[in-house]
Amino acid sequence: MTKLLLLLVSFLLAASQLTTARQPLAGGWSPIKNLTDQHVSDLGEHAVSEHDKASKDSLEFVRVVKGEEQVVAGMNYRLVIEAKDAKGQVAKYVAVVWEKVWANFKQLTSFKPISS
């Protein structure tokens, strides 16, 4: 009986470690592994588009060069984006997008140029 109990406890501990290893830590930032994923690109395009609307700017999204995600009430995405201005100059910006997929909700919460 004791061996069976030890085996069961060992199994449950191993299973819980596997589960937590695959899921992002709530509240902590985790790197985005695939920056070329279409969803990540869509978030980058959304960030630039929303920035342009709010600032009357005319940036054009180029690509996401770095990104992190954070589990909140939904997901926060902190993205380093390359965008082109009206003169064709490419610069980097850091944007934070809050998304709740189940509610079809995306909000740009921050968009700032990165100093060279």
Summary of the structure (lengths in Angstrom):
residues: 116
radius of gyration: 19.7
end to end distance: 65.7
largest distance: 75.7
contacts: 297
relative contact order: 0.16
helix: 36%
strand: 40%
